[in-house]
Amino acid sequence: MEVVGRISVAVMAVVVLAVAVIGVKSIPDVERYLKIRRM
């Protein structure tokens, strides 16, 4: 069971990192989208 716990922790860490990277990359797109919506 210890191996399963380590694997699940590793998977969670990878998911969190991926979400963080996607979030940072999408910030400029969100700002551009908001500017377009205001016009």
C-alpha distance matrix in Angstrom:
0.0 3.8 5.4 5.1 6.4 8.8 10.0 10.7 12.5 14.4 15.4 16.7 18.6 20.2 21.2 22.7 24.6 25.9 27.2 28.8 30.6 31.8 33.0 35.0 36.5 37.5 39.3 42.6 42.5 42.0 44.9 47.1 46.2 47.3 50.5 51.3 50.7 53.2 56.0
3.8 0.0 3.8 5.4 5.1 6.3 8.7 10.0 10.7 12.4 14.3 15.5 16.7 18.6 20.1 21.2 22.8 24.5 26.0 27.2 28.9 30.5 31.7 33.3 35.0 36.3 37.9 41.2 41.4 41.0 43.7 46.0 45.4 46.4 49.5 50.5 50.1 52.4 55.3
5.4 3.8 0.0 3.8 5.4 5.1 6.2 8.6 9.9 10.6 12.3 14.3 15.4 16.6 18.4 20.0 21.2 22.6 24.4 25.8 27.1 28.7 30.2 31.8 33.2 34.6 36.5 39.6 39.7 39.6 42.4 44.4 44.0 45.2 48.2 49.1 48.9 51.3 54.0
5.1 5.4 3.8 0.0 3.8 5.5 5.1 6.2 8.6 9.9 10.5 12.3 14.2 15.4 16.5 18.3 20.0 21.1 22.5 24.4 25.8 27.0 28.4 30.4 31.7 32.8 34.7 37.9 37.7 37.5 40.5 42.4 41.7 43.0 46.1 46.8 46.4 48.9 51.6
6.4 5.1 5.4 3.8 0.0 3.8 5.5 5.2 6.2 8.6 9.9 10.6 12.4 14.4 15.4 16.5 18.5 20.1 21.2 22.6 24.5 25.8 26.9 28.8 30.5 31.5 33.1 36.5 36.6 36.1 38.9 41.1 40.5 41.4 44.6 45.6 45.1 47.4 50.3
8.8 6.3 5.1 5.5 3.8 0.0 3.8 5.5 5.1 6.1 8.6 9.9 10.6 12.4 14.3 15.4 16.6 18.4 20.1 21.1 22.7 24.4 25.7 27.1 28.8 30.3 31.9 35.1 35.4 35.2 37.9 40.0 39.7 40.8 43.8 44.8 44.7 46.9 49.7
10.0 8.7 6.2 5.1 5.5 3.8 0.0 3.8 5.4 5.1 6.1 8.6 9.9 10.6 12.3 14.3 15.4 16.5 18.4 20.0 21.2 22.6 24.2 25.9 27.1 28.5 30.5 33.6 33.5 33.5 36.5 38.3 37.9 39.3 42.2 43.0 42.9 45.4 48.0
10.7 10.0 8.6 6.2 5.2 5.5 3.8 0.0 3.8 5.4 5.0 6.1 8.6 9.9 10.5 12.3 14.3 15.3 16.5 18.3 20.0 21.1 22.4 24.4 25.8 26.8 28.6 31.9 31.8 31.4 34.4 36.4 35.7 36.9 40.0 40.8 40.4 42.9 45.6
12.5 10.7 9.9 8.6 6.2 5.1 5.4 3.8 0.0 3.8 5.5 5.1 6.2 8.7 9.9 10.6 12.4 14.3 15.4 16.5 18.5 20.0 21.0 22.7 24.5 25.7 27.2 30.5 30.8 30.4 33.1 35.3 34.9 35.9 38.9 40.0 39.8 42.0 44.8
14.4 12.4 10.6 9.9 8.6 6.1 5.1 5.4 3.8 0.0 3.8 5.4 5.1 6.3 8.7 9.9 10.6 12.4 14.3 15.4 16.6 18.4 19.9 21.3 22.7 24.3 26.1 29.2 29.5 29.5 32.2 34.2 34.0 35.3 38.1 39.2 39.2 41.5 44.1
15.4 14.3 12.3 10.5 9.9 8.6 6.1 5.0 5.5 3.8 0.0 3.8 5.4 5.2 6.2 8.7 9.9 10.6 12.4 14.3 15.4 16.5 18.2 20.1 21.2 22.4 24.5 27.6 27.4 27.4 30.4 32.2 31.7 33.2 36.1 36.9 36.8 39.3 41.8
16.7 15.5 14.3 12.3 10.6 9.9 8.6 6.1 5.1 5.4 3.8 0.0 3.8 5.5 5.1 6.2 8.6 9.9 10.6 12.3 14.3 15.3 16.3 18.4 20.0 20.9 22.6 25.9 26.0 25.5 28.4 30.5 30.0 31.1 34.1 35.1 34.8 37.1 39.9
18.6 16.7 15.4 14.2 12.4 10.6 9.9 8.6 6.2 5.1 5.4 3.8 0.0 3.8 5.5 5.2 6.2 8.6 10.0 10.6 12.4 14.3 15.3 16.6 18.5 20.0 21.4 24.6 25.1 24.9 27.5 29.7 29.6 30.7 33.5 34.7 34.8 36.9 39.6
20.2 18.6 16.6 15.4 14.4 12.4 10.6 9.9 8.7 6.3 5.2 5.5 3.8 0.0 3.8 5.5 5.1 6.1 8.6 9.9 10.6 12.2 14.1 15.5 16.6 18.2 20.2 23.1 23.3 23.6 26.3 28.2 28.1 29.6 32.3 33.2 33.5 35.9 38.3
21.2 20.1 18.4 16.5 15.4 14.3 12.3 10.5 9.9 8.7 6.2 5.1 5.5 3.8 0.0 3.8 5.4 5.1 6.2 8.6 10.0 10.5 12.1 14.3 15.4 16.3 18.4 21.5 21.3 21.2 24.2 26.1 25.6 27.0 29.9 30.7 30.7 33.2 35.7
22.7 21.2 20.0 18.3 16.5 15.4 14.3 12.3 10.6 9.9 8.7 6.2 5.2 5.5 3.8 0.0 3.8 5.5 5.2 6.2 8.7 10.0 10.4 12.3 14.3 15.3 16.6 20.0 20.4 19.9 22.5 24.8 24.6 25.6 28.5 29.7 29.6 31.8 34.5
24.6 22.8 21.2 20.0 18.5 16.6 15.4 14.3 12.4 10.6 9.9 8.6 6.2 5.1 5.4 3.8 0.0 3.8 5.5 5.1 6.2 8.6 9.8 10.7 12.4 14.2 15.7 18.6 19.3 19.6 21.9 24.0 24.3 25.5 28.0 29.3 29.8 31.8 34.3
25.9 24.5 22.6 21.1 20.1 18.4 16.5 15.3 14.3 12.4 10.6 9.9 8.6 6.1 5.1 5.5 3.8 0.0 3.8 5.4 5.2 6.1 8.5 10.0 10.6 12.2 14.4 17.2 17.2 17.7 20.5 22.1 22.1 23.8 26.4 27.2 27.7 30.1 32.4
27.2 26.0 24.4 22.5 21.2 20.1 18.4 16.5 15.4 14.3 12.4 10.6 10.0 8.6 6.2 5.2 5.5 3.8 0.0 3.8 5.5 5.1 6.0 8.6 9.9 10.4 12.2 15.5 15.4 15.2 18.1 20.0 19.7 21.0 23.8 24.8 25.0 27.3 29.8
28.8 27.2 25.8 24.4 22.6 21.1 20.0 18.3 16.5 15.4 14.3 12.3 10.6 9.9 8.6 6.2 5.1 5.4 3.8 0.0 3.8 5.5 5.1 6.2 8.6 9.9 10.8 14.1 15.0 14.8 17.0 19.3 19.7 20.6 23.2 24.7 25.0 26.9 29.5
30.6 28.9 27.1 25.8 24.5 22.7 21.2 20.0 18.5 16.6 15.4 14.3 12.4 10.6 10.0 8.7 6.2 5.2 5.5 3.8 0.0 3.8 5.4 5.2 6.2 8.6 10.3 12.8 13.6 14.4 16.6 18.3 19.0 20.6 22.7 24.0 24.9 26.9 29.1
31.8 30.5 28.7 27.0 25.8 24.4 22.6 21.1 20.0 18.4 16.5 15.3 14.3 12.2 10.5 10.0 8.6 6.1 5.1 5.5 3.8 0.0 3.8 5.5 5.1 6.0 8.7 11.2 11.1 11.9 14.6 16.0 16.2 18.0 20.4 21.2 22.0 24.3 26.4
33.0 31.7 30.2 28.4 26.9 25.7 24.2 22.4 21.0 19.9 18.2 16.3 15.3 14.1 12.1 10.4 9.8 8.5 6.0 5.1 5.4 3.8 0.0 3.8 5.5 5.2 6.3 9.7 10.1 9.8 12.3 14.4 14.6 15.7 18.3 19.6 20.1 22.1 24.5
35.0 33.3 31.8 30.4 28.8 27.1 25.9 24.4 22.7 21.3 20.1 18.4 16.6 15.5 14.3 12.3 10.7 10.0 8.6 6.2 5.2 5.5 3.8 0.0 3.8 5.6 5.5 8.2 9.9 10.4 11.8 14.0 15.1 16.2 18.1 19.8 20.8 22.5 24.7
36.5 35.0 33.2 31.7 30.5 28.8 27.1 25.8 24.5 22.7 21.2 20.0 18.5 16.6 15.4 14.3 12.4 10.6 9.9 8.6 6.2 5.1 5.5 3.8 0.0 3.8 5.7 7.0 7.9 9.7 11.4 12.5 13.8 15.7 17.3 18.4 19.9 21.9 23.6
37.5 36.3 34.6 32.8 31.5 30.3 28.5 26.8 25.7 24.3 22.4 20.9 20.0 18.2 16.3 15.3 14.2 12.2 10.4 9.9 8.6 6.0 5.2 5.6 3.8 0.0 3.8 5.6 5.2 6.2 8.8 10.0 10.5 12.4 14.4 15.4 16.5 18.7 20.6
39.3 37.9 36.5 34.7 33.1 31.9 30.5 28.6 27.2 26.1 24.5 22.6 21.4 20.2 18.4 16.6 15.7 14.4 12.2 10.8 10.3 8.7 6.3 5.5 5.7 3.8 0.0 3.9 5.4 5.1 6.3 8.7 9.9 10.7 12.6 14.4 15.4 16.9 19.2
42.6 41.2 39.6 37.9 36.5 35.1 33.6 31.9 30.5 29.2 27.6 25.9 24.6 23.1 21.5 20.0 18.6 17.2 15.5 14.1 12.8 11.2 9.7 8.2 7.0 5.6 3.9 0.0 3.8 5.4 5.1 6.2 8.6 10.0 10.7 12.4 14.3 15.7 17.3
42.5 41.4 39.7 37.7 36.6 35.4 33.5 31.8 30.8 29.5 27.4 26.0 25.1 23.3 21.3 20.4 19.3 17.2 15.4 15.0 13.6 11.1 10.1 9.9 7.9 5.2 5.4 3.8 0.0 3.8 5.5 5.1 6.1 8.7 9.9 10.6 12.3 14.5 15.9
42.0 41.0 39.6 37.5 36.1 35.2 33.5 31.4 30.4 29.5 27.4 25.5 24.9 23.6 21.2 19.9 19.6 17.7 15.2 14.8 14.4 11.9 9.8 10.4 9.7 6.2 5.1 5.4 3.8 0.0 3.8 5.4 5.0 6.2 8.7 9.9 10.5 12.5 14.7
44.9 43.7 42.4 40.5 38.9 37.9 36.5 34.4 33.1 32.2 30.4 28.4 27.5 26.3 24.2 22.5 21.9 20.5 18.1 17.0 16.6 14.6 12.3 11.8 11.4 8.8 6.3 5.1 5.5 3.8 0.0 3.8 5.4 5.2 6.3 8.7 9.9 10.9 13.0
47.1 46.0 44.4 42.4 41.1 40.0 38.3 36.4 35.3 34.2 32.2 30.5 29.7 28.2 26.1 24.8 24.0 22.1 20.0 19.3 18.3 16.0 14.4 14.0 12.5 10.0 8.7 6.2 5.1 5.4 3.8 0.0 3.8 5.5 5.1 6.3 8.7 10.1 11.2
46.2 45.4 44.0 41.7 40.5 39.7 37.9 35.7 34.9 34.0 31.7 30.0 29.6 28.1 25.6 24.6 24.3 22.1 19.7 19.7 19.0 16.2 14.6 15.1 13.8 10.5 9.9 8.6 6.1 5.0 5.4 3.8 0.0 3.8 5.5 5.1 6.2 8.8 10.3
47.3 46.4 45.2 43.0 41.4 40.8 39.3 36.9 35.9 35.3 33.2 31.1 30.7 29.6 27.0 25.6 25.5 23.8 21.0 20.6 20.6 18.0 15.7 16.2 15.7 12.4 10.7 10.0 8.7 6.2 5.2 5.5 3.8 0.0 3.8 5.4 5.0 6.3 9.0
50.5 49.5 48.2 46.1 44.6 43.8 42.2 40.0 38.9 38.1 36.1 34.1 33.5 32.3 29.9 28.5 28.0 26.4 23.8 23.2 22.7 20.4 18.3 18.1 17.3 14.4 12.6 10.7 9.9 8.7 6.3 5.1 5.5 3.8 0.0 3.8 5.4 5.3 6.8
51.3 50.5 49.1 46.8 45.6 44.8 43.0 40.8 40.0 39.2 36.9 35.1 34.7 33.2 30.7 29.7 29.3 27.2 24.8 24.7 24.0 21.2 19.6 19.8 18.4 15.4 14.4 12.4 10.6 9.9 8.7 6.3 5.1 5.4 3.8 0.0 3.8 5.5 5.5
50.7 50.1 48.9 46.4 45.1 44.7 42.9 40.4 39.8 39.2 36.8 34.8 34.8 33.5 30.7 29.6 29.8 27.7 25.0 25.0 24.9 22.0 20.1 20.8 19.9 16.5 15.4 14.3 12.3 10.5 9.9 8.7 6.2 5.0 5.4 3.8 0.0 3.8 5.6
53.2 52.4 51.3 48.9 47.4 46.9 45.4 42.9 42.0 41.5 39.3 37.1 36.9 35.9 33.2 31.8 31.8 30.1 27.3 26.9 26.9 24.3 22.1 22.5 21.9 18.7 16.9 15.7 14.5 12.5 10.9 10.1 8.8 6.3 5.3 5.5 3.8 0.0 3.8
56.0 55.3 54.0 51.6 50.3 49.7 48.0 45.6 44.8 44.1 41.8 39.9 39.6 38.3 35.7 34.5 34.3 32.4 29.8 29.5 29.1 26.4 24.5 24.7 23.6 20.6 19.2 17.3 15.9 14.7 13.0 11.2 10.3 9.0 6.8 5.5 5.6 3.8 0.0
